[in-house]
Amino acid sequence: MSKTLLEIAVFSVESAMYAIQAGADRIELCENPNEGGTTPSYGTLVLMSTKQLVPIFPIIRPRGGDFLYTDHEFDIMKKDVLLAKELGFKGVVLGLLNADGSIDKIRTAELVQLAKPMQVTFHRAFDRCNHPFNALEDIIKSGCSRILTSGQVPNVSDALPLIKDLVDKANGRIIIMPGSGVRSNNIKQIIETSGVVEIHSSARKNFPSNMHYNVWSMNENLQYIGVDQEEITKMLSII
C-alpha cells in the first residue's frame, strides 16, 4: 500500500503531544469528547500554536448537538477562525447545516474565505445531511479542502460502498477522509476498498485517574479520554 496520511483527533494538549510523538501526520484539535468535540479553549490554542511539529487543525464548533447555528454562534465561529489564523494554524475543521439537512453553503463559503490561506475540513456534519452527493458538490463549491465522513452511519466500516462512491464522484476535486471506528484491525480494508489518500482516527483510550485520594461517597469514575500511542504506531505501520 502507498502511504496514506493519518489524522488523529485529540481532546487535550497531552494527547496531541502523544499523537505527534507516535507519528501522526496531522492533528484535529478538539475539547469535550462527550460532546463530539468542540472548539478548544484560548489557552489550549495558544499553547498548541507553539508546538506545531505537524499540521494542527482546531475544530471550530461552539457547542455540541446539531449543526444548525444561530447568528451569535456563527459570530463566535468567525472569531475563532480568525484566532486560529492569527495563531498560525494550517487549517480548521467545521461544518454547518440548514434546518432541512442541506449544507449551509453561504455561511460555509464565508468561513472558508475568512480562513484563507488555511485549509478547511468539512467535518461529520456531512453525516447528518439530507443528500450526500448534493452535499458533496455544495462543499466543493464552498472551497473546502476535504470532507470527514463515516458514510452516514456510526462506523465507517459499514459504509464503504458510499465512501467509494464519494471518492469516485469527487474525482480529485476534494479529499474524502473516512473516520469513525478506524483502528488497526480495519484500516487496511478501508483504504484498499475506498481508495482514499487520507484517513482519520481518534485512537481513543480511557485512562484511570492518577489521584491517590478519592471521595468514594461521590461514586465517580474519574477516568479520562486520551490516545493510544501503540494503536497509532500500528496503524502507521499498516498504511
C-alpha positions, 0 to 999 in steps of 0.5 A: 500500500502507498502511504496514506496520511493519518489524522488523529483527533485529540481532546487535550494538549497531552494527547496531541503531544502523544499523537505527534510523538507516535507519528501522526501526520496531522492533528484535529484539535478538539475539547469535550469528547462527550460532546463530539468535540468542540472548539478548544479553549484560548489557552489550549490554542495558544499553547498548541500554536507553539508546538506545531511539529505537524499540521494542527487543525482546531475544530471550530464548533461552539457547542455540541448537538446539531449543526444548525447555528444561530447568528451569535454562534456563527459570530463566535465561529468567525472569531475563532477562525480568525484566532486560529489564523492569527495563531498560525494554524494550517487549517480548521475543521467545521461544518454547518447545516440548514434546518432541512439537512442541506449544507449551509453553503453561504455561511460555509463559503464565508468561513472558508474565505475568512480562513484563507490561506488555511485549509478547511475540513468539512467535518461529520456534519456531512453525516447528518445531511439530507443528500450526500452527493448534493452535499458533496458538490455544495462543499466543493463549491464552498472551497473546502479542502476535504470532507470527514465522513463515516458514510452516514452511519456510526462506523465507517466500516459499514459504509464503504460502498458510499465512501467509494462512491464519494471518492469516485464522484469527487474525482480529485476535486476534494479529499474524502477522509473516512473516520469513525471506528478506524483502528488497526484491525480495519484500516487496511480494508478501508483504504484498499476498498475506498481508495482514499489518500487520507484517513482519520482516527481518534485512537481513543483510550480511557485512562484511570485517574492518577489521584491517590485520594478519592471521595468514594461517597461521590461514586465517580469514575474519574477516568479520562479520554486520551490516545493510544500511542501503540494503536497509532504506531500500528496503524502507521505501520499498516498504511 
